[in-house]
Amino acid sequence: MNVSAKSALGELRAPRVQWSAFVPVLLCALLAAVAQWVPDGVENESHAPFIALLALLGAIGVIERRKQSARDILTLVVVLLGAWEIATAKAATSVHFLFPTPEMVLHVYLTDYAQIGKNIATTSLFLLCGFISGVAAATLLGIIVGWSVRAKKILLPIVKVLTPIPPLIYTPYLIVLMPSFFWASVAIIFLSVFWGIFLSMIFAVSGMDQKLIDMATTLNVNRAQLYFHILLPYCLPHAMDRLQQAITAAFMVLFNAEMIGNAFSGVGWYIAWNARFADYTKVVAGIFIAGVFVVLLKSILRRARSAVVRWR
C-alpha cells in the first residue's frame, strides 16, 4: 500500500474515531430520554435528579473524550445505570423493597443529606486519626527496628506471626476494652494499618544499598540525621506503596466496627441502622457512599504519593 492510499484510508477512519469518542455522551442522552418519556411501571420519585446525574456524566464524557480508558469506564457505568433503571422502574410492575429505583436512591441523597454528611464526617475523623497515627508509628518504628540488628532478630519473628492475622479479629475485643467507641475505632484502624507497613519498613531498611550506608558512615552523620535524612527518604516510597492496600483494609475494619459496635454515627452505622428497619433504599444509598468514599481516598493517596516522593 503506497503513501497516498494510507493517507486516504486514515482520512476515512478519522470520523469513526471521532464519533466513538462521544459514545458515552450519546448513551447518557438516550438513557435520559428513556427515563423521561417511557412510562414507569411502578410508583417512582421525580426523574429530575437522575437526568441531572446523566447530564453530569455526559459532561465528564465530553471532557475526557480523548482518554480511551475513561470512555470505557463511563460507558460501562451508563450501561449499568440503564439496566438498573429499566429493570426496577420501567419493566417492573411493583417496587421490590430490596431493589429500589435509581430515582429513589437519589431522593435519599436530596432529603437525608444532613444525616449522611454527619456520618461521612464521623467516619472521616476515625480514619484520619487511626490511619495517620498508624502510618507514622509503623514507618518510624520500622526504620529503627530495621536498622538495629539485635532488635530485628527479636521482633521480626513476632511481627511475621502478627501481620497475617486479619484485623477483624481484634474488633470485638477492642470495642469492649476501650473506654469509648471513638478510641476503639482509632485503635482498630491503627492495628489494621500498622503491621503491614511496619514489616515493609523493616525489609526496606534491611535491603538498603550498602553503598548508601558506606557514604553515610564516611560523612560521620549522627543518628538523627541518619534516620531522617537518609533512611526515611529511602524507605518512604515503600511506605507509600502500601497505603493503597492499607486504606482499603482500614475502611473495611472500620465499617465492621461501626456495624457491630456501639456506634451512633458513621457510614457503616448508617447502613446497619437502616437495614434493621428494612429501609433498603437507604442501605443501597449508603453502599454507594462507601464505594465513592474509598475511591476518593485512594485518589487522594495517589496524589499525595506523587507530591511526597517526587524523586520516585
N, C-alpha and C positions, 0 to 999 in steps of 0.2 A: 504494500500500500504506500503510495507516494505522499509527499508532504501536503499537497493540496487536498487530497482525499481525506487525510486525517483531520485537517482543519475544518473541512465541510462536515465531517462526522461529529467533531466536537461542537460545532455550532448547532447541529440537530439535537444533540443531547443536552445542551445547556438549558432549554426551557424545562425539561423534565426535572432536572436537579433543582431548578428554581421553584417549581411548583411543589416538589416534595418537601421543601423547607417549610411550607405552610400547611402541611397535613394536620398537625395538632390544632392549629387555629381553625381550620375548616371543621374538624371534628367537634370543637367547642361550640361553634356556631350551629352545627347540626343538632347537637345534644340540647342546646338552649331552645331551639325551635321545637324539638320533641317535648321538652319539659313544659313549654308554654302552651302549645297548641294541641297536643294529644291529650285527650281527657284522662283524668286519673280514675283508676278503678277502685280507689279507697279514699276515705276522708283524709285529707292531707293538709299540710301547712302551706303558706304562701310560697310560690316559686321564685320570688324576687331574690332572696339570698342565694339560692342555688344558681340562678342565672348570673348574679354578680360574681360568684366564685368562678364560674366558667369564663366570664369576661377577664378576670384576673389571670387565669391560666392561659387564655388566649394572648393576653398582653405579654406574659412571660415567653410564650411561644414565638412571638414576633421578635422580642429582644434576643432570645437565644437561638434564633433560626439557623445560624451558621454552625452550631455545635451539634453534631450528629447524635452524641450520647444524650444530650439534653432533650433533643427532639424525640428520641426513642422513649425516654423515661416519661416525658409529658404525654406522649401518645398512649402509652400503657395506662397512665393514671386516668386519662379521659375515657378510655375504653372501659376500665373498671367502674368508673362513675356511671357511665351509660348503662352497663349491665346491672348495677345496683338500682338505678332509677327505674329501669324498665321492669325488673323483677319484683320490686317492692311497691312501686307507685302506679305503673301503667298496666302490667299484666295481672297483678294480684287483684282478687275480689274482696279481700279483707286484710286488715293490718295484723300481722303476726307480732306478738309482743316481743319476740326475740329478734325480729328483723325490721327495725324502723326504716322509714324512707330517708333519703338524704336531706329533704326539707325539714323533717322532724329533728334530725341531729343538729342541723344548722340553727334551728329555732332555739335549741338548748343554749347554744353559744350567745344568742342575742338576748335571752331572757335571764339566764343564770350566770352571767359574766362576772358578777361581783364575787360569788362563791367560788367560781373557777379561778379567778385571779388570786383570791386568798390561798387556795390550795396550791397553786403554782408557786406562789411566794414562799409558802412553808416548805415545800419540797426543795426549792432552790436554796433556802437557808440551810437545811440539813446537809445537802450535797456540798455546799460551799465550805462549811465548817469541817465536815469529815474528810472531804476529798483533799483540800489544801493541806490540812494537818497531816494526813496520811502520806501524801506525796513528799512533803518536806521532810518528815521524820524518816521515811524509807530511804530517801536519797542521801541525806547526811549520814545516817547510821550505816547505810550500806557501804558508803565510801570509807568510813572509819574502820568498819569490820573487815572490808576487803583489803585494806592496806595493812592491817595488823595480822601477821601470820598466826600468832597464837590465838587471837580472838576468832579468826576464821576457822581454825581447826576445832574450836569448841562449839561455835554456834552454827556452822554450816550444816552439820548433820541434823540438828534440831529444826533448822529452817526448812530443809528439804522434806521433813516429815509434815510440818505445819502448812506449807504452801499449797499442797494439793487438796487440803480439806475444804469443802465448799463453805463459803461464808454463811450460807443459810443455816448451817448447823448452830452457829453462835447466836442466832436471832432470839430464840425463846429464852435463853439464859440471860442475855444482856437486858432484855426487856424487864425481866424480874429483878435483876441485880442492881440496875442503875436507878438513881433517885427519881428520874423523870424520863418521859419518852423522848424528850429532846436529846438528853445525854446518851440514851440508849441508841438513838438513830445515828448520832455522831460517831459513837463507838463502833457500831455495825459497819458504817461506811469506811471508817478508819481501817478496820481489820480487813475489809474486802479489798482495799487498795494497797495496804502496807506490804503484805508478804511477797506478792509478786514483784513489786518494784524493788524491795529490799534485796531479794535474791538476785535480781537482774543487776543491781549495782555492785554486789559482791563479785559476780562473774566479770563485770565490765572492768573493775579495778584489777582483778586477777589477770585478765587478758591484755592489760595495757602494754603498749610497746616499750620494751626495755630501753630503747634509745631516749625516750622522753624522761624516763626515770633517771638515767645517767646524766642527762642535761640538767635536770633539777638538782641533782647531787653536786654537780660541778658549780652551779650558781650559788650554792650554800643558802637555799631558801629555808625559811623557818617553817614550822608545822602548819601554821595558819595559812601562809602563802601557798604551801603545798596543797592543802585541801581546797582552798577557794579559788586559786589562780591556775592550777594545773589539773588536779583530779576532778573537780566539779565541772569545768568546761569540757573535759574529755568524756565524762560519764553522763552529762546532761542529755545528749541526744538519745542515749539508751533509755533514760527515764521517760522522755517524751514519746518514744516509740511505744511504750507500754501503756500510755494514758488512754488510748482508744479502747483497748480491752478493759482497762481498769474502770473507766466511766460507765461502761455497759454493765459490768458486774456490780458496781456500786448502786446503780439505778435499780437493778433487779432486786438486790438485797433490801434496799430502802422501801420499794414497793411492797415486798413481802412483809416487812416490819410494820408498815402502815396498815396493812390489811388485817394482821393478826394481833397487833399491839393495841395499847390504849391511846391511840391517836384520835384527835378530834379535827384534824386538818391534814391536807396533803393530797396529791393526785391519787395515790394508791387508796387512801381512805375514801376519797370521793367515789371511786369505782366500787369498792367493797360496800360502802354505806348504801348506795343506790341499788346494788344487787340484792341486798337484804329485803328491799321493798319491791323487788321485781320491776324496777324502773330501768329497763334495758336500753331505752333511748339515751339516758344519761350515762349508762355504762359504756355504750358504744362511743359516745362523745368523749368520755374520759380516756378510752383506749386510744383514740386518735390524738388526744392531747399528749399522752405518754409517748407515742411514736414521734410526734413532731418535736417534743422536748428533747428526746435523745438525739435526734438528727441535728438539732441546733447546737446542742452541747458538743457533739463531735466536730461540727463545722468550726465552732469557736476554738476547740483544741487544735485543729489543723492550722488555723491561722496563728494561734499562739506559738505553735511549734516553729512555724516559718519565721516568726518575729524573734523568738528567743534563741534559736540555734541557726542563725543565718549562715554560719560557716559550713553547715552540713549541706 
